[in-house]
Amino acid sequence: MTLFQRICQTGIILTRWLPPLSSQLLIHRGYRPEVLKRAIEKNKQKKKPLYRVIDEMFDLEPAVEQPPRFEIPVTHPKYSNRVSVGPDNPHQHDQVAYIFTHDIYLQEGVKQALWLTKSKLMGNGQMPNQIQDISASVEFHDIEQKLEDSVRQCRQYDTTNRIIPMKRFSFTQTMALIRLCSLLGTQYPTLLSRAQAMNYYVGASWTRENNILQVRGRPGMLLTCKDPLLPLAGLDEIQGTKAHTLETFFPLAPTIDLRTYYVYKENYNFPGFHDGYAFPHAHTLFLYGNYNVLQSEKINARGIMFAFANALSRARLHHGIEEMDLPTPFVTQCVVTNGVLYSYIHVQLNTLQLESSDGIKNMVWLDANNALYQDMYPPHIKIRRTKGSRKTQRGYYRPLLRRDPELGCRELDVNVFKKFLGCNLNGAVK
């Protein structure tokens, strides 16, 4: 017999002959009931507020409990402002609306934006003649040295961090160029009578071939002024747009990239400011962010859409929702940049008859992808860590800039800043 069999046999014999333990011999771990009761009462006394202890000490009548001053929200604050969908909502519609926001990319780029806004591309890739004349005639003392110092400051001395994110750099570089333009305030006094609206909101709506279109969102920073910009094209050029044919994308629908909503406000137009604002007219919209050359076409299309929305929302305030050809066109500008590449967009709204593709068209000038300097790419790539592991998806990449102060000043193109200066001086009076 093995040792294991002996142990098993011995265990069986012991369990047969040992008498069962009575319940009185079982030992319960924990406090005795009277000790546990005293501990519970002591904790209750500790949790009592001071006014309740004083009332019990002097045998006073207990005060009436007051309701809380605020109501505890039933739902999470993140979802408290959600719009209900259904027949109870007064803004519920049967027809769908196509909405363009600041985080939508048009895959067909500028051509798709031109169709949605019923616009014709003018200038053969150049700025309007009036803006070119301003850029060529302006006198700026020591412009190259000041521009070089501005670029060095934004690349090296803006922050103490080891690497500067491109989104921060594009914003600081844009603000630095605006400050350089403000140095001409002594020559152009109206240049200083402007305001900057950071992260402003705009909304515009129109109908395009039985499709309800809306643009709304917070695209970037808007530079506003007291007086509207003058038209960039004459009456003969406006009438000449009747013969232009807009390019389509068959079999793709031009609204393929827009979001669809059944809950929306009809004829919703809001320029971003209420009545009585001292600087109600849109001058230049600045779109700054993180993008590369491959994405520039989509970002330029976004600039056209929001520049058109600025002009349309202001035209609706003056002329209502009636479809008509405007007696005086509305002009807006847009500068799209990532801190190095600059695209200059000019939009002239000529008509409110946007339903059909026939008749007078609106006008768009696009001078795209002007490099302020050439030695910026490729940027550094930083991989974020999540839960201790390296993620290789695209969403975890973040392009970053090197902090070399000399980088960006070796092939500096002053003409790019002169174009920026021409856009900023548009509408300024000596």
WOTA-V89631 format. One record per residue. N is the residue number from 1. RES is the residue in three letters. NEAR is the number of other ideal C-beta (glycine too) atoms within 8 Angstrom. Layout:
BEGIN
n,res,near
N,RES,NEAR
N,RES,NEAR
END
This chain:
BEGIN
n,res,near
1,MET,3
2,THR,5
3,LEU,5
4,PHE,6
5,GLN,8
6,ARG,9
7,ILE,8
8,CYS,8
9,GLN,8
10,THR,8
11,GLY,8
12,ILE,8
13,ILE,8
14,LEU,8
15,THR,7
16,ARG,6
17,TRP,5
18,LEU,6
19,PRO,3
20,PRO,4
21,LEU,6
22,SER,6
23,SER,5
24,GLN,4
25,LEU,6
26,LEU,7
27,ILE,4
28,HIS,4
29,ARG,3
30,GLY,4
31,TYR,6
32,ARG,5
33,PRO,6
34,GLU,6
35,VAL,8
36,LEU,10
37,LYS,8
38,ARG,8
39,ALA,9
40,ILE,8
41,GLU,8
42,LYS,8
43,ASN,8
44,LYS,8
45,GLN,8
46,LYS,6
47,LYS,5
48,LYS,8
49,PRO,5
50,LEU,6
51,TYR,7
52,ARG,9
53,VAL,10
54,ILE,9
55,ASP,12
56,GLU,8
57,MET,6
58,PHE,6
59,ASP,5
60,LEU,7
61,GLU,4
62,PRO,6
63,ALA,6
64,VAL,4
65,GLU,4
66,GLN,4
67,PRO,4
68,PRO,6
69,ARG,3
70,PHE,4
71,GLU,4
72,ILE,5
73,PRO,7
74,VAL,3
75,THR,6
76,HIS,6
77,PRO,6
78,LYS,4
79,TYR,7
80,SER,8
81,ASN,4
82,ARG,5
83,VAL,7
84,SER,6
85,VAL,7
86,GLY,6
87,PRO,4
88,ASP,5
89,ASN,10
90,PRO,3
91,HIS,8
92,GLN,10
93,HIS,10
94,ASP,3
95,GLN,5
96,VAL,8
97,ALA,13
98,TYR,12
99,ILE,13
100,PHE,13
101,THR,9
102,HIS,9
103,ASP,4
104,ILE,10
105,TYR,8
106,LEU,12
107,GLN,8
108,GLU,10
109,GLY,11
110,VAL,11
111,LYS,9
112,GLN,14
113,ALA,15
114,LEU,15
115,TRP,12
116,LEU,12
117,THR,13
118,LYS,12
119,SER,13
120,LYS,11
121,LEU,9
122,MET,9
123,GLY,10
124,ASN,4
125,GLY,6
126,GLN,7
127,MET,13
128,PRO,11
129,ASN,5
130,GLN,9
131,ILE,15
132,GLN,11
133,ASP,8
134,ILE,12
135,SER,13
136,ALA,7
137,SER,6
138,VAL,11
139,GLU,4
140,PHE,9
141,HIS,4
142,ASP,6
143,ILE,10
144,GLU,8
145,GLN,7
146,LYS,11
147,LEU,12
148,GLU,10
149,ASP,8
150,SER,13
151,VAL,15
152,ARG,13
153,GLN,10
154,CYS,12
155,ARG,15
156,GLN,9
157,TYR,5
158,ASP,10
159,THR,5
160,THR,2
161,ASN,5
162,ARG,3
163,ILE,10
164,ILE,12
165,PRO,10
166,MET,14
167,LYS,9
168,ARG,10
169,PHE,14
170,SER,14
171,PHE,9
172,THR,11
173,GLN,13
174,THR,14
175,MET,8
176,ALA,12
177,LEU,11
178,ILE,11
179,ARG,9
180,LEU,12
181,CYS,12
182,SER,9
183,LEU,8
184,LEU,12
185,GLY,9
186,THR,4
187,GLN,5
188,TYR,10
189,PRO,9
190,THR,11
191,LEU,13
192,LEU,7
193,SER,8
194,ARG,11
195,ALA,8
196,GLN,9
197,ALA,11
198,MET,5
199,ASN,6
200,TYR,10
201,TYR,8
202,VAL,16
203,GLY,12
204,ALA,15
205,SER,13
206,TRP,8
207,THR,9
208,ARG,10
209,GLU,7
210,ASN,4
211,ASN,8
212,ILE,11
213,LEU,15
214,GLN,13
215,VAL,15
216,ARG,13
217,GLY,11
218,ARG,7
219,PRO,9
220,GLY,11
221,MET,12
222,LEU,15
223,LEU,14
224,THR,14
225,CYS,13
226,LYS,9
227,ASP,6
228,PRO,8
229,LEU,9
230,LEU,7
231,PRO,8
232,LEU,11
233,ALA,10
234,GLY,6
235,LEU,5
236,ASP,6
237,GLU,9
238,ILE,12
239,GLN,8
240,GLY,8
241,THR,13
242,LYS,9
243,ALA,5
244,HIS,8
245,THR,5
246,LEU,10
247,GLU,7
248,THR,6
249,PHE,10
250,PHE,4
251,PRO,2
252,LEU,7
253,ALA,5
254,PRO,11
255,THR,9
256,ILE,7
257,ASP,9
258,LEU,10
259,ARG,8
260,THR,8
261,TYR,8
262,TYR,10
263,VAL,9
264,TYR,12
265,LYS,6
266,GLU,7
267,ASN,7
268,TYR,11
269,ASN,11
270,PHE,9
271,PRO,11
272,GLY,11
273,PHE,9
274,HIS,4
275,ASP,3
276,GLY,4
277,TYR,8
278,ALA,6
279,PHE,11
280,PRO,9
281,HIS,11
282,ALA,12
283,HIS,13
284,THR,12
285,LEU,17
286,PHE,12
287,LEU,14
288,TYR,13
289,GLY,10
290,ASN,8
291,TYR,7
292,ASN,8
293,VAL,6
294,LEU,4
295,GLN,9
296,SER,14
297,GLU,8
298,LYS,11
299,ILE,13
300,ASN,15
301,ALA,15
302,ARG,16
303,GLY,15
304,ILE,18
305,MET,14
306,PHE,16
307,ALA,15
308,PHE,17
309,ALA,13
310,ASN,16
311,ALA,15
312,LEU,14
313,SER,15
314,ARG,14
315,ALA,12
316,ARG,13
317,LEU,7
318,HIS,5
319,HIS,8
320,GLY,4
321,ILE,5
322,GLU,6
323,GLU,7
324,MET,8
325,ASP,9
326,LEU,12
327,PRO,3
328,THR,5
329,PRO,10
330,PHE,12
331,VAL,14
332,THR,16
333,GLN,15
334,CYS,16
335,VAL,16
336,VAL,13
337,THR,14
338,ASN,11
339,GLY,13
340,VAL,10
341,LEU,11
342,TYR,14
343,SER,16
344,TYR,17
345,ILE,15
346,HIS,15
347,VAL,17
348,GLN,14
349,LEU,15
350,ASN,12
351,THR,13
352,LEU,14
353,GLN,10
354,LEU,10
355,GLU,8
356,SER,6
357,SER,6
358,ASP,4
359,GLY,8
360,ILE,11
361,LYS,13
362,ASN,15
363,MET,15
364,VAL,15
365,TRP,14
366,LEU,13
367,ASP,11
368,ALA,9
369,ASN,8
370,ASN,13
371,ALA,10
372,LEU,13
373,TYR,13
374,GLN,5
375,ASP,8
376,MET,9
377,TYR,5
378,PRO,2
379,PRO,10
380,HIS,8
381,ILE,8
382,LYS,8
383,ILE,9
384,ARG,7
385,ARG,8
386,THR,7
387,LYS,4
388,GLY,4
389,SER,6
390,ARG,5
391,LYS,10
392,THR,5
393,GLN,5
394,ARG,4
395,GLY,5
396,TYR,10
397,TYR,8
398,ARG,8
399,PRO,10
400,LEU,12
401,LEU,14
402,ARG,9
403,ARG,9
404,ASP,7
405,PRO,9
406,GLU,7
407,LEU,10
408,GLY,13
409,CYS,10
410,ARG,8
411,GLU,6
412,LEU,12
413,ASP,10
414,VAL,9
415,ASN,8
416,VAL,11
417,PHE,13
418,LYS,12
419,LYS,15
420,PHE,13
421,LEU,15
422,GLY,14
423,CYS,13
424,ASN,12
425,LEU,13
426,ASN,12
427,GLY,10
428,ALA,9
429,VAL,6
430,LYS,5
END
